[in-house]
């Protein structure tokens, strides 16, 4: 397997698009770089696609398909699909250039380091693999840079097209699918003490007594699985009563009701069905759980540096304000109204309200977390300028509902992303000037549109 085949980017579309993305954008080989005879196969707005690029991409795609033991489409269809992918990439790179999208060297280095980590090779071994595949280090860095630009352009363009409303979230959470999605999964143990629904009272009492005895043993720490093997009449008794992982919506209502309020490691009290008395134990839980976070109420004063105020001056101003506030000569909120340069909070006396973990930049978060309630920090710097802050309170807040809604919104957004991505690609393709130079490479579904646009632009 080559470097190209091992570097996999997110899926880009149907048919052979999975293979297209797996090979990376614009793969170059030593053979392609030294090829002397070349020609233009497509004009794409202000750029072109060369025959050597098309052939190199074709080589990589066919190798990828062969490695996956997937039947390739006819060569003429595959060649047109590959060319269309190259055309879309050209358009995306042009959009990125116009928007000033760049990839810093540090970010590029991190991406390549992740490739090496995923391949479990050292930088030297990675370089050897590149050379074995006939790829120069500079060419590889350039192709990864371009792929990252393409991905960034896609994400920025498509994200703006997707709007998830509160009603969308409500509709999903109320649906059967939503109920199933948000319900937690439990790894359950089950014990059944059998007694028929029409059994005499003394048999029912005896079964109840046995169920209570088993419950007492379970709550005192005896191994639930051993108790199931020795006491249960359930079909999973010999497996320690193991029911596997189950969502509550997959369980009988009687079981799900009994589990209400039961925590991991706890056993339900015995409850009866027509088959007898049941006990359930939650061994483990995964999925939707209670999300309790610590919120902090804080005020702050922001002082920015400028041509007339350097770092020392900003620091000294905040030290002076802090001293006056602690001496009782000035209230924090009044100092913020008169001195803070945070236009979003200055009129509210620097009040940032109750904040959740991770809401602020790291420097601000660290200062806030290390400050006791009622105290004021020494001046510290962030990307926005110099700050002092006062912690006014802390509380534990149940954010479970908001967490579930946020997760649901992400799910709905991801579902729409692929569809909107394909729509957006088709739109930029339709709006572009594209001229296919070789008739055998023209896609019948695009050729009429391209011809019409070409005629219009020449008039």
C-alpha positions in Angstrom: 0.0 0.0 0.0 1.4 3.4 -0.9 1.5 6.7 1.0 -1.4 7.9 -1.1 -3.6 5.0 -0.2 -3.0 5.3 3.5 -3.7 9.0 3.8 -7.5 9.2 4.0 -9.5 12.4 4.1 -13.3 12.7 4.8 -15.7 11.2 2.3 -16.5 13.4 -0.6 -19.4 11.8 -2.5 -20.8 8.8 -4.2 -19.5 6.2 -6.7 -15.7 6.3 -6.8 -15.5 9.5 -4.8 -14.4 7.5 -1.7 -11.4 6.4 -3.7 -10.9 9.9 -5.0 -10.6 11.3 -1.5 -8.4 8.5 -0.3 -5.7 9.2 -2.8 -5.4 12.9 -1.7 -5.9 15.8 -3.9 -3.4 16.5 -6.7 -1.1 13.6 -6.2 2.3 14.1 -7.9 4.9 11.5 -8.9 8.4 11.8 -10.1 7.3 10.4 -13.5 4.6 13.1 -13.8 7.0 15.8 -12.8 9.5 15.0 -15.6 7.0 14.2 -18.3 7.9 16.3 -21.3 4.9 15.9 -23.5 1.7 17.3 -21.9 -1.5 19.0 -23.0 -4.5 20.8 -21.5 -7.5 18.6 -21.1 -9.8 21.2 -19.4 -10.0 24.9 -18.9 -11.5 25.8 -15.5 -12.1 29.6 -15.2 -8.6 31.0 -14.9 -6.9 27.6 -14.5 -6.3 24.4 -16.5 -6.1 20.7 -15.9 -3.2 19.0 -17.6 -3.3 15.5 -19.1 -0.4 14.5 -16.8 -2.4 15.4 -13.7 -5.4 13.4 -15.0 -3.2 10.4 -15.7 -1.5 10.5 -12.4 -4.8 10.7 -10.5 -6.1 7.8 -12.6 -3.1 5.7 -11.7 -3.6 6.4 -8.0 -7.4 5.7 -8.2 -7.0 2.4 -10.0 -4.4 1.3 -7.5 -6.7 2.3 -4.6 -9.7 0.4 -6.1 -7.6 -2.7 -6.7 -6.3 -2.6 -3.2 -9.9 -2.6 -1.9 -10.9 -5.5 -4.1 -13.7 -3.4 -5.5 -14.9 -3.7 -9.1 -13.9 -0.5 -11.0 -16.3 1.2 -13.4 -15.5 1.2 -17.1 -12.4 3.1 -17.8 -14.1 5.9 -19.8 -16.6 6.5 -17.0 -13.9 6.5 -14.4 -11.8 8.9 -16.4 -14.7 11.4 -16.7 -15.4 11.1 -13.0 -11.8 11.7 -12.1 -11.7 14.7 -14.4 -14.8 16.2 -12.8 -13.2 15.8 -9.4 -10.1 17.7 -10.6 -12.4 20.4 -12.0 -14.2 20.8 -8.7 -10.9 20.9 -6.9 -9.6 23.7 -9.2 -12.7 25.7 -8.5 -12.4 25.2 -4.7 -8.7 26.2 -4.7 -9.6 29.3 -6.7 -12.3 30.2 -4.1 -9.8 29.6 -1.3 -7.2 31.9 -3.0 -9.8 34.7 -3.5 -10.9 34.4 0.2 -7.3 34.5 1.3 -7.4 31.0 2.9 -3.9 29.9 3.9 -2.5 27.0 5.9 0.3 28.0 8.4 3.4 25.9 8.3 2.9 24.8 11.9 -0.6 23.6 11.1 0.7 21.7 8.1 3.4 20.1 10.1 0.8 18.9 12.6 -1.3 17.4 9.9 1.7 15.5 8.5 2.7 14.4 12.0 -0.7 12.9 12.4 -0.2 11.0 9.2 3.1 9.6 10.5 1.4 8.7 13.8 -1.5 6.9 12.1 1.0 4.9 10.0 3.1 4.3 13.1 6.4 5.3 11.4 9.1 7.7 12.3 9.8 10.9 10.2 12.8 9.1 8.6 10.7 6.0 7.8 8.0 8.2 6.4 10.5 10.0 4.1 11.7 6.6 2.8 8.1 5.6 2.0 7.6 8.9 0.1 10.7 8.2 -1.9 9.6 4.6 -2.6 6.4 6.0 -4.0 8.3 8.5 -6.2 7.0 11.6 -4.3 9.2 14.5 -3.2 8.7 15.9 0.3 7.8 19.3 -1.2 5.2 17.8 -3.5 3.6 15.9 -0.6 3.5 19.0 1.6 1.9 21.0 -1.3 -0.8 18.4 -1.9 -1.7 18.1 1.8 -1.8 21.9 2.0 -4.2 22.1 -1.0 -6.4 19.4 0.5 -6.6 21.3 3.8 -7.5 24.5 1.9 -10.2 22.6 0.0 -11.6 21.1 3.2 -11.6 24.6 4.8 -13.4 26.1 1.9 -16.0 23.3 1.9 -16.6 23.6 5.6 -17.0 27.3 5.6 -19.2 27.4 2.5 -21.5 24.6 3.4 -21.9 25.4 7.1 -23.5 28.7 6.2 -26.1 26.9 4.2 -27.3 24.7 7.1 -29.7 26.2 9.6 -30.9 24.0 12.5 -33.8 25.6 14.3 -35.2 24.9 17.7 -38.3 23.4 16.0 -36.0 21.0 14.1 -34.5 19.8 17.3 -37.9 19.5 19.0 -39.3 17.5 16.2 -36.3 15.1 16.2 -36.4 14.6 20.0 -40.1 13.9 20.0 -39.8 11.4 17.2 -39.4 7.6 17.7 -35.9 7.9 16.3 -35.1 10.7 18.7 -36.5 8.8 21.7 -34.3 5.9 20.8 -31.2 8.1 20.1 -31.3 10.0 23.4 -32.1 7.0 25.6 -29.0 5.6 27.5 -27.7 2.1 27.1 -27.5 -0.2 30.1 -25.5 -3.4 30.5 -28.1 -5.4 32.5 -28.1 -8.4 34.7 -31.5 -10.2 35.2 -32.8 -12.7 37.8 -36.2 -14.3 37.5 -37.9 -16.1 40.4 -40.7 -17.9 38.7 -44.3 -18.0 39.8 -47.4 -18.2 37.6 -50.0 -15.4 37.5 -52.7 -17.8 38.8 -50.5 -19.5 41.4 -51.9 -20.0 44.9 -51.2 -17.3 47.4 -48.7 -19.4 49.4 -46.6 -20.0 46.2 -46.6 -16.3 45.4 -45.5 -15.6 49.0 -42.7 -18.1 48.8 -41.5 -16.7 45.5 -41.7 -13.2 47.0 -39.7 -14.2 50.0 -37.0 -15.8 47.8 -36.8 -12.7 45.6 -36.4 -10.5 48.7 -33.7 -12.8 50.0 -31.8 -12.6 46.6 -32.2 -8.8 46.7 -30.8 -8.5 50.2 -27.7 -10.6 49.1 -27.2 -8.4 46.0 -27.4 -5.2 47.9 -24.9 -6.5 50.5 -22.4 -7.0 47.8 -22.7 -10.6 46.7 -21.9 -11.2 43.1 -25.0 -10.7 41.0 -23.9 -13.1 38.3 -23.4 -15.9 40.8 -26.8 -15.2 42.3 -28.3 -15.4 38.8 -26.7 -18.7 38.1 -27.9 -20.3 41.3 -31.3 -18.7 41.6 -32.7 -17.4 38.3 -35.1 -19.2 36.0 -34.4 -16.8 33.1 -33.1 -18.0 29.8 -29.8 -16.2 30.4 -29.3 -17.6 33.9 -26.3 -19.7 33.1 -24.6 -16.6 31.6 -25.0 -14.8 34.9 -28.3 -13.3 33.9 -26.5 -11.2 31.3 -29.0 -9.3 29.0 -26.2 -7.5 27.2 -26.4 -3.8 26.3 -30.0 -2.5 26.0 -31.5 0.9 25.5 -34.5 1.6 27.7 -36.8 1.9 24.7 -35.9 -1.7 23.7 -37.0 -3.0 27.1 -40.5 -4.0 28.2 -42.2 -1.1 29.9 -42.2 -3.1 33.1 -38.4 -3.2 33.0 -37.9 0.4 32.0 -40.2 1.6 34.7 -38.3 -0.5 37.3 -35.0 1.0 36.2 -36.2 4.6 36.7 -33.9 6.2 39.3 -31.6 3.2 39.5 -27.9 4.0 39.2 -25.0 2.1 37.9 -24.1 -0.7 40.3 -27.5 -0.8 41.9 -30.2 -3.5 41.8 -33.9 -2.9 41.5 -36.2 -4.1 44.2 -38.2 -7.2 43.1 -41.1 -6.5 40.8 -43.7 -8.9 39.4 -44.9 -9.9 36.0 -47.0 -12.8 34.8 -43.8 -14.9 34.8 -42.7 -14.2 38.3 -40.5 -11.8 40.3 -37.7 -10.0 38.5 -34.5 -8.2 39.7 -32.4 -6.1 37.4 -28.9 -4.8 38.0 -27.2 -2.0 36.0 -23.6 -3.2 35.5 -22.6 -0.3 33.3 -24.2 2.6 31.4 -23.2 4.5 28.3 -24.9 7.2 26.2 -27.1 9.9 27.5 -26.2 10.7 31.1 -26.6 13.6 33.5 -24.5 16.6 32.6 -23.8 18.7 35.7 -21.2 21.5 35.2 -19.7 24.1 37.5 -20.7 27.6 36.4 -18.8 30.7 37.5 -20.2 34.2 37.8 -17.5 36.8 37.0 -16.9 40.4 36.2 -13.9 41.7 34.3 -12.2 44.9 33.1 -10.3 44.9 29.8 -7.6 47.4 29.0 -6.1 47.3 25.5 -2.6 48.4 24.5 -2.2 51.0 21.8 0.3 53.5 20.3 -0.1 55.6 23.4 -0.5 52.8 26.0 2.1 50.0 26.2 2.0 46.8 28.3 3.5 48.5 31.3 1.0 51.3 31.3 -2.0 48.9 30.9 -0.7 46.7 33.7 -0.1 49.7 36.1 -3.6 51.0 35.4 -5.2 47.7 36.3 -3.1 47.4 39.5 -4.2 50.8 40.6 -7.9 50.0 39.9 -7.5 46.7 41.8 -6.0 48.5 44.8 -8.8 51.0 44.9 -11.5 48.3 44.7 -9.9 46.3 47.4 -9.6 49.4 49.6 -13.3 50.1 49.2 -12.7 53.4 47.4 -14.3 52.1 44.2 -16.8 49.4 43.2 -15.7 46.9 40.6 -18.7 47.6 38.4 -18.1 51.4 38.5 -14.4 50.8 37.6 -15.5 48.7 34.7 -18.0 51.2 33.4 -15.3 54.0 33.5 -12.3 52.0 32.3 -13.1 48.7 30.5 -12.7 48.6 26.8 -14.9 45.5 26.3 -17.8 47.2 24.6 -20.0 44.1 25.2 -19.9 44.3 29.0 -18.6 47.8 30.0 -22.1 49.2 30.4 -23.1 46.2 32.6 -20.2 46.9 34.9 -18.1 44.1 33.3 -20.7 41.5 34.1 -20.2 38.3 32.1 -23.0 36.4 33.8 -22.8 32.7 34.6 -20.3 31.0 32.3 -19.8 27.3 31.4 -16.4 25.5 31.3 -14.5 26.2 28.1 -16.4 29.4 27.3 -13.4 31.7 27.5 -9.9 31.8 26.1 -7.4 29.6 28.1 -5.7 32.6 29.9 -9.0 33.9 31.1 -10.3 30.5 32.1 -7.1 29.7 34.1 -7.3 33.0 36.0 -11.0 32.5 36.7 -10.6 28.9 37.9 -7.7 29.8 40.2 -9.5 32.7 41.9 -11.6 32.1 45.1 -15.1 33.6 45.2 -15.0 37.3 46.2 -11.4 37.9 45.2 -9.8 39.8 42.3 -7.0 38.6 40.1 -3.8 40.4 39.5 -3.6 41.8 35.9 -3.1 39.1 33.3 -2.9 39.2 29.5 -4.9 37.4 26.8 -5.1 37.9 23.0 -7.6 40.7 23.7 -5.5 42.8 26.0 -5.0 43.1 29.8 -7.6 42.0 32.3 -8.5 41.8 35.9 -11.5 39.8 37.0 -13.6 39.3 40.1 -15.3 35.9 40.8 -18.7 36.6 42.3 -20.0 33.0 42.7 -19.9 29.4 41.7 -22.7 26.8 41.3 -23.4 23.3 40.0 -25.9 23.5 37.1 -27.7 20.6 35.5 -27.1 21.1 31.7 -28.4 17.7 30.7 -31.3 19.1 28.5 -29.0 21.6 26.8 -26.3 19.0 26.3 -28.9 16.6 24.6 -30.2 19.5 22.4 -26.6 20.4 21.4 -25.9 16.8 20.5 -29.1 16.5 18.5 -28.3 19.7 16.6 -24.9 18.3 15.7 -26.5 15.1 14.5 -29.0 16.9 12.3 -26.3 19.2 11.0 -24.0 16.3 10.1 -26.9 14.6 8.3 -27.5 17.6 6.1 -23.9 18.4 5.5 -23.2 15.7 2.9 -26.4 16.6 0.9 -25.6 20.3 1.1 -22.0 19.7 0.1 -23.0 17.9 -3.1 -25.5 20.7 -3.8 -22.9 23.3 -3.3 -20.3 21.5 -5.5 -22.9 21.3 -8.3 -23.7 25.0 -8.0 -20.1 26.1 -8.2 -19.6 23.7 -11.2 -22.7 25.1 -12.9 -21.6 28.7 -12.4 -18.0 28.2 -13.7 -16.6 28.4 -17.2 -15.4 24.9 -18.0 -14.2 23.8 -21.4 -13.3 20.1 -21.9 -10.7 20.0 -24.7 -11.2 16.3 -25.5 -14.6 15.1 -26.6 -14.2 11.6 -25.2 -13.8 13.2 -21.7 -17.0 15.2 -21.9 -19.7 14.1 -19.4 -23.1 14.1 -21.3 -24.8 15.5 -18.2 -22.4 18.5 -18.2 -21.5 19.1 -21.8 -24.7 20.8 -22.8 -24.5 23.2 -19.8 -20.8 24.0 -20.5 -21.5 24.6 -24.2 -24.3 27.0 -23.3 -22.2 28.9 -20.9 -19.3 29.1 -23.3 -21.6 30.5 -26.0 -23.0 33.1 -23.6 -19.6 34.3 -22.5 -18.3 34.6 -26.1 -21.3 36.8 -27.1 
